[in-house]
């Protein structure tokens, strides 16, 4: 849950059935844990700070609005399309080997991002980063689960989760301070810092951790991965091009092509002996409903966490140091409340916590929309409290949503179910950044060109200056995004209430529940 599009996704980590035995002797297990924490920090720091750094990247590289969207989406595209294949690679080649390969590719692409001379090159290197992350992300938790015996596994995963929450909470704050202190060009350090973290992680894994044996000799569904990448890539390109000058004529054909490729992907997966996605799981109403709710909720979350920092920095003129604090309540509240909320969900069932949490997030986003629409530029007394409210809502959702996904299917399918839900949350973020960017661009242009939009500060009479008009248009554009996402969170609550189980967990308290 660590980048703007991952803040919630990582709370539902990709897992597979846990091993009965461990490959790692007790004296070496701490090295596995440290390596997994460092590797997780790579993606968490890189992703969460990127949202704060996007305005600086645009200024330094001269990136257009559409290019800024693709700097985020290129990574999200390859990660979301390939993460299930990445998880299967650990089964086929051994978790340590796959994990090391993912980290190595991620840090190599990070260094390339750090020296990218222009937006297209940065976008290409971000896509390669996503490929590395698709192998690295599922390996992080899985290697801990495989290295530790059952009686020690919960504590190890708890340490990993706490360290991840700390990284997520402090990363944007520290990154914002650095960006404010050293200027726009310092964004390159965000990517370069991955090198020492990654090298230490690789050293620990290769020098201190024995190799594990592959658990399955199953084939990798590379055909399905390629079709998924093309389908979601075409959809994202079509949605993004709606707001890009000179590319709007490609929007319709690209969206149509993406829809066709998505149908081809579904047909292809249905005919595969070992598909990347087991589509039969979607016949289970509770599983399908939980994933629809996930898509709507993380669509809304990703859109706001991508566009809000841009508004605050480029529109309101706030420093990156201040804006870095908007991620703090989300991370801290999820870290503090996920355990108690999970226990509450165990007692009453996941339906009420998911629905109520989604409603709280909807209220927070509606508040952001009202704030921007009214032109109230108050960060600490307006935006920050609403982000804290959003964090509370997400804390109510994260653990129960994980429970709902896992308990909707048979025990043998929990790994596949978790992986699909993880991918759905990331795809929601990918589509959100593309689609809401087009909405924001359309509203911005309409308000700026009209000069007489009712209720928009600075309009109704000739704007006193160009900057005031642009600020009013920016506020209106974000207000539209926040309002749409608030409605999607409301829809998520309705879907969860009508499809997710309201019964308590089927296993007794105190027995070992499926690990997430």
C-alpha positions in Angstrom: 0.0 0.0 0.0 2.6 2.3 -0.7 2.5 4.4 -3.8 -0.5 6.6 -4.7 -1.9 3.6 -6.6 -0.5 1.1 -4.0 -1.4 2.7 -0.7 -4.3 0.2 -0.3 -3.1 -2.5 -2.5 -0.2 -3.7 -0.4 -2.6 -4.3 2.5 -3.8 -7.2 0.5 -0.4 -8.9 -0.3 -0.1 -11.6 -2.9 0.2 -15.0 -1.2 0.2 -18.6 -2.1 -0.5 -21.7 0.1 2.1 -21.7 2.9 4.7 -24.5 3.2 4.6 -27.1 5.9 8.4 -26.8 6.4 11.0 -24.1 6.2 14.0 -24.1 3.9 15.9 -21.6 6.1 17.7 -22.5 9.4 16.9 -20.4 12.4 20.2 -18.5 12.5 19.5 -17.2 9.0 15.9 -16.2 9.2 16.6 -12.7 10.4 18.5 -12.0 7.1 15.4 -13.0 5.2 13.3 -10.6 7.2 15.7 -7.7 6.8 16.1 -8.4 3.0 12.3 -8.5 2.6 11.8 -5.2 4.5 14.5 -3.5 2.5 13.1 -4.7 -0.8 9.6 -3.6 0.2 11.0 -0.2 1.1 12.2 0.1 -2.5 8.7 0.2 -4.0 7.1 2.0 -1.0 9.6 4.9 -0.9 9.8 5.2 -4.7 6.0 5.2 -5.2 4.8 7.4 -2.4 7.4 10.1 -3.0 6.8 10.1 -6.7 3.3 11.7 -6.2 5.0 14.5 -4.3 7.7 14.8 -6.9 5.5 14.8 -10.0 5.2 18.7 -10.2 9.1 18.9 -9.9 9.5 16.3 -12.7 7.2 18.2 -15.0 9.1 21.4 -14.5 12.6 19.8 -14.7 11.8 17.7 -17.8 9.2 19.8 -19.4 6.7 17.0 -19.2 3.1 17.5 -20.4 0.1 16.6 -18.3 -0.4 13.4 -20.3 3.3 12.5 -19.9 3.0 13.0 -16.2 0.1 10.5 -16.2 2.2 8.0 -18.0 5.1 8.3 -15.7 2.8 6.9 -13.1 0.8 4.6 -15.4 3.7 2.9 -17.2 4.8 1.4 -13.8 1.2 0.5 -12.8 0.5 -1.1 -16.1 3.4 -3.6 -16.1 3.0 -4.3 -12.4 -0.7 -5.0 -12.5 -0.6 -7.0 -15.7 2.4 -9.2 -14.6 2.1 -9.5 -10.9 0.4 -12.9 -11.1 3.1 -14.2 -13.4 5.7 -12.8 -11.1 4.2 -14.7 -8.2 4.2 -17.9 -10.2 7.8 -17.4 -11.1 8.7 -17.8 -7.4 7.0 -21.2 -7.4 8.7 -22.3 -10.6 12.3 -21.1 -10.0 12.5 -20.8 -6.3 11.5 -17.8 -4.2 15.1 -16.6 -3.5 16.1 -16.7 -7.1 13.0 -14.9 -8.4 13.1 -12.4 -5.5 16.7 -11.5 -6.3 16.0 -11.2 -10.0 13.1 -8.9 -9.3 15.1 -6.6 -7.0 18.0 -6.5 -9.5 15.8 -5.5 -12.4 14.0 -2.9 -10.2 17.2 -1.2 -9.1 18.7 -1.2 -12.6 15.5 0.4 -14.0 15.6 2.9 -11.0 19.1 4.0 -12.0 18.0 4.4 -15.6 15.0 6.6 -14.3 17.5 8.7 -12.3 19.4 9.7 -15.4 16.4 9.8 -17.9 17.0 12.8 -20.2 13.3 13.3 -21.2 9.8 12.2 -20.4 9.5 9.4 -23.0 12.7 7.7 -21.7 11.5 8.1 -18.1 8.2 6.5 -19.0 10.0 3.5 -20.7 12.2 3.0 -17.7 9.2 3.2 -15.3 7.6 0.4 -17.3 10.7 -1.8 -16.8 10.6 -0.9 -13.1 7.1 -2.3 -13.0 8.3 -5.6 -14.5 10.9 -5.8 -11.7 8.2 -5.0 -9.1 5.9 -7.6 -10.4 8.5 -10.2 -9.5 9.7 -8.5 -6.3 6.3 -7.6 -4.7 4.8 -11.1 -4.3 8.2 -12.5 -3.3 8.7 -10.2 -0.3 6.0 -11.7 1.9 6.1 -15.1 0.3 9.8 -15.7 1.2 9.1 -14.7 4.8 6.2 -17.2 4.9 8.4 -19.9 3.5 11.4 -19.2 5.7 9.6 -19.1 9.1 7.7 -22.0 10.7 4.1 -21.5 11.6 4.6 -20.7 15.2 7.0 -17.8 14.3 5.4 -16.7 11.0 2.8 -14.3 12.5 5.4 -12.3 14.5 7.8 -12.1 11.5 5.0 -10.9 9.2 3.9 -8.4 11.9 7.5 -6.9 12.0 7.5 -6.7 8.2 4.1 -5.0 8.2 5.2 -2.5 10.9 8.4 -1.6 9.1 6.4 -1.2 5.9 3.9 1.1 7.6 6.8 3.2 9.0 8.4 3.5 5.6 5.1 4.5 4.0 4.5 7.1 6.7 7.9 8.8 6.7 8.9 8.4 3.0 6.7 11.2 1.6 7.5 13.5 4.5 11.2 13.1 4.2 11.0 13.3 0.4 8.9 16.5 0.6 11.5 18.1 2.8 14.3 17.1 0.4 12.4 18.4 -2.6 11.7 21.7 -0.9 15.3 22.2 0.3 17.1 21.3 -2.9 14.8 22.2 -5.8 13.2 20.5 -8.7 16.3 18.6 -10.0 16.6 16.6 -6.8 13.8 14.2 -7.8 16.4 12.0 -9.4 17.7 11.1 -6.0 14.4 9.4 -5.3 15.2 6.8 -7.8 19.0 6.6 -7.1 18.4 5.8 -3.4 17.1 2.4 -4.5 20.6 1.3 -5.4 22.1 1.0 -1.9 18.9 -0.5 -0.4 18.6 -3.0 -3.3 22.3 -4.0 -3.1 22.1 -4.7 0.6 19.0 -6.8 0.1 20.6 -8.8 -2.7 23.8 -9.3 -0.7 21.8 -10.7 2.3 19.7 -13.0 0.1 22.7 -14.4 -1.8 25.3 -14.5 1.0 23.2 -15.3 4.1 20.1 -17.2 2.9 20.2 -20.6 1.4 18.4 -21.3 -1.9 14.9 -22.8 -1.6 13.6 -25.5 -3.8 10.9 -24.7 -6.3 7.5 -25.8 -5.1 5.8 -26.2 -8.5 6.9 -26.9 -12.1 3.9 -25.1 -13.6 4.2 -23.1 -16.8 4.2 -19.3 -16.8 1.2 -17.8 -18.6 3.2 -15.4 -20.6 0.6 -15.3 -23.4 -2.0 -14.2 -20.9 0.4 -11.6 -19.4 1.1 -10.1 -22.8 -2.6 -9.9 -23.7 -3.4 -8.3 -20.3 -0.6 -5.7 -20.8 -1.8 -4.8 -24.3 -5.5 -4.7 -23.2 -5.0 -2.4 -20.2 -2.3 -0.4 -22.0 -4.7 0.3 -24.9 -7.5 1.3 -22.5 -5.2 3.5 -20.5 -3.8 5.2 -23.6 -7.2 5.8 -25.0 -8.4 7.4 -21.7 -5.3 9.5 -21.4 -5.3 10.7 -25.0 -8.7 12.2 -24.4 -6.9 15.0 -22.6 -3.8 15.2 -24.8 -3.5 17.7 -27.5 -2.9 16.1 -30.9 -3.9 12.6 -29.8 -7.6 12.9 -29.2 -8.5 11.3 -32.5 -6.8 8.1 -31.2 -8.9 7.9 -28.0 -11.9 6.0 -29.5 -9.9 3.5 -31.5 -7.6 2.8 -28.6 -10.4 2.2 -26.1 -12.2 -0.1 -28.6 -9.0 -2.0 -29.2 -8.5 -2.3 -25.5 -12.0 -3.7 -25.0 -11.5 -6.2 -27.8 -8.1 -7.3 -26.4 -9.7 -7.7 -23.0 -12.3 -10.1 -24.5 -9.5 -12.0 -26.2 -7.7 -12.2 -22.9 -10.7 -13.7 -21.2 -11.3 -16.3 -23.9 -7.6 -17.1 -23.9 -7.5 -17.6 -20.1 -10.6 -19.8 -20.2 -8.8 -22.2 -22.6 -5.5 -22.3 -20.7 -4.7 -25.4 -18.6 -2.8 -23.2 -16.1 -4.2 -19.7 -16.5 -2.7 -16.6 -15.0 -6.2 -15.8 -13.6 -8.7 -18.5 -12.6 -11.8 -16.9 -14.0 -14.1 -19.5 -12.4 -13.6 -17.8 -9.0 -15.7 -14.9 -10.3 -18.7 -17.3 -10.3 -18.7 -16.9 -6.5 -20.9 -13.9 -5.8 -19.1 -12.8 -2.7 -15.7 -13.0 -4.4 -16.9 -11.1 -7.4 -18.6 -8.4 -5.2 -15.5 -8.0 -3.1 -13.4 -7.4 -6.2 -15.9 -4.9 -7.7 -15.8 -3.0 -4.4 -12.0 -3.2 -4.4 -11.9 -1.7 -7.9 -14.2 1.2 -7.1 -12.5 2.0 -3.8 -8.9 1.9 -5.1 -9.9 3.7 -8.3 -11.0 6.5 -6.0 -8.0 6.4 -3.7 -5.5 6.4 -6.5 -7.1 9.2 -8.4 -7.1 11.5 -5.3 -3.6 10.6 -4.2 -2.2 11.3 -7.7 -4.0 14.6 -8.5 -4.3 16.2 -5.0 -0.5 16.7 -4.6 -0.4 18.3 -8.1 -3.2 20.7 -7.1 -1.6 21.6 -3.8 1.9 22.2 -5.2 1.3 23.6 -8.7 -2.0 25.2 -7.9 -2.1 26.3 -4.3 1.7 27.0 -4.2 2.3 24.8 -1.1 5.8 23.4 -0.5 6.5 19.7 -1.2 7.5 19.5 2.5 4.0 20.4 3.6 2.2 18.2 1.0 4.3 15.2 2.1 2.2 15.1 5.2 -1.0 14.1 3.4 0.1 10.5 3.3 0.9 10.3 7.0 -2.6 9.8 8.5 -3.4 7.1 5.9 -0.3 5.0 6.8 -0.4 5.6 10.5 -4.1 4.8 10.9 -3.9 1.7 8.8 -0.9 0.5 10.8 -2.6 1.2 14.2 -6.1 0.1 13.4 -5.8 -2.8 11.0 -5.3 -5.4 13.8 -8.2 -4.3 16.0 -10.5 -3.8 13.0 -9.5 -7.3 11.8 -10.5 -8.8 15.1 -13.8 -6.9 15.0 -14.4 -8.1 11.5 -13.8 -11.7 12.7 -16.6 -11.3 15.2 -19.3 -9.6 13.1 -18.3 -10.5 9.6 -16.6 -8.2 7.0 -19.7 -6.7 5.4 -20.3 -3.8 7.9 -16.7 -2.7 8.3 -16.1 -2.6 4.5 -19.4 -0.8 3.8 -19.0 1.7 6.7 -15.3 2.3 5.8 -16.2 3.0 2.2 -18.8 5.5 3.3 -16.3 7.3 5.5 -13.9 7.5 2.6 -16.8 8.8 0.4 -17.5 11.6 2.9 -13.8 12.5 3.0 -13.6 12.8 -0.8 -16.8 14.8 -0.9 -15.3 17.1 1.6 -12.2 17.6 -0.6 -14.5 18.3 -3.5 -16.5 21.0 -1.5 -13.2 22.5 -0.3 -11.8 22.9 -3.8 -15.1 24.0 -5.3 -15.4 26.7 -2.7 -11.9 27.8 -3.2 -10.9 27.3 0.5 -7.2 26.9 0.3 -6.6 25.7 3.8 -4.2 22.7 4.1 -3.8 22.1 7.9 -7.5 23.0 8.8 -9.1 21.6 5.6 -7.2 19.1 3.5 -5.2 17.4 6.3 -8.3 16.6 8.6 -10.1 15.2 5.5 -7.1 13.0 4.7 -7.1 11.8 8.3 -10.8 10.9 7.9 -10.0 9.1 4.7 -7.3 7.2 6.5 -9.8 6.1 9.1 -12.1 4.9 6.4 -9.4 2.9 4.7 -8.3 1.4 8.1 -11.9 0.1 8.4 -11.8 -1.5 5.0 -8.3 -3.0 4.5 -8.3 -5.9 6.8 -12.0 -6.9 6.4 -11.7 -6.7 2.6 -8.8 -9.1 2.8 -10.9 -11.4 5.0 -13.9 -11.2 2.6 -11.7 -12.2 -0.4 -10.1 -15.1 1.4 -13.2 -16.5 3.0 -15.3 -16.3 -0.2 -13.4 -19.2 -1.8 -12.2 -22.7 -0.9 -9.0 -23.0 1.1 -7.1 -24.3 -1.9 -7.9 -21.1 -3.9 -6.9 -18.5 -1.3 -3.5 -17.8 -2.9 -5.1 -17.3 -6.3 -7.9 -15.2 -4.8 -5.5 -12.9 -2.9 -3.4 -12.5 -6.1 -6.4 -11.5 -8.2 -7.6 -9.0 -5.6 -4.1 -7.5 -5.5 -4.1 -7.1 -9.3 -7.7 -5.7 -9.3 -6.7 -2.9 -6.9 -3.7 -2.0 -9.1 -5.7 -2.0 -12.3 -8.2 0.3 -10.6 -5.4 2.7 -9.9 -4.1 2.5 -13.5 -7.5 3.3 -15.0 -8.2 6.0 -12.4 -5.1 8.1 -13.3 -5.9 7.9 -17.0 -9.7 8.4 -16.8 -9.7 11.1 -14.1 -6.9 13.0 -15.9 -9.1 13.4 -18.9 -12.0 14.6 -16.7 -9.8 17.1 -14.9 -8.4 18.4 -18.2 -11.9 18.8 -19.7 -13.2 20.7 -16.6 -10.1 22.8 -16.4 -10.3 23.9 -20.1 -14.1 24.5 -19.8 -13.8 26.7 -16.7 -10.8 28.6 -18.0 -12.4 29.3 -21.3 -15.8 30.2 -20.0 -14.7 32.9 -17.6 -18.2 32.9 -16.1 -18.7 29.6 -14.3 -21.1 30.1 -11.4 -19.9 29.4 -8.0 -16.2 29.3 -9.0 -14.1 31.9 -7.1 -12.6 34.4 -9.6 -15.4 33.9 -12.1 -18.8 35.6 -12.6 -16.8 38.7 -13.5 -13.6 39.1 -15.4 -10.8 37.3 -13.6 -8.4 39.8 -12.0 -5.4 38.1 -13.5 -4.5 34.9 -15.4 -3.1 33.2 -12.3 -6.3 33.6 -10.4 -8.3 32.2 -13.4 -5.9 29.2 -13.6 -6.2 28.5 -9.9 -10.0 28.6 -10.1 -9.9 26.2 -13.0 -7.5 23.9 -11.2 -9.8 23.9 -8.1 -12.8 23.1 -10.3 -11.0 20.3 -12.1 -9.9 18.6 -8.8 -13.4 19.2 -7.3 -14.9 17.2 -10.3 -12.4 14.3 -9.7 -13.0 14.3 -5.9 -16.8 14.3 -6.5 -16.7 11.4 -8.9 -14.5 9.4 -6.7 -16.8 10.1 -3.7 -19.7 8.6 -5.7 -17.6 5.6 -6.5 -16.8 5.0 -2.9 -20.5 5.2 -2.2 -21.0 2.6 -4.9 -18.3 0.5 -3.3 -20.2 0.5 0.0 -23.4 -0.5 -1.7 -21.8 -3.4 -3.6 -20.1 -4.6 -0.4 -23.3 -4.5 1.6 -25.2 -6.4 -1.0 -22.6 -9.1 -1.9 -20.1 -9.6 1.0 -20.9 -12.0 3.8 -22.2 -10.5 7.1 -21.4 -13.7 9.0 -18.5 -14.2 11.3 -15.4 -16.2 10.2 -15.9 -19.9 9.7 -12.8 -20.8 11.7 -12.8 -20.5 15.5 -10.9 -17.7 17.3 -7.4 -18.8 18.3 -7.0 -21.2 15.4 -4.7 -20.2 12.6 -6.6 -18.4 9.9 -5.3 -18.2 6.3 -2.3 -15.8 6.2 -2.6 -12.7 4.1 
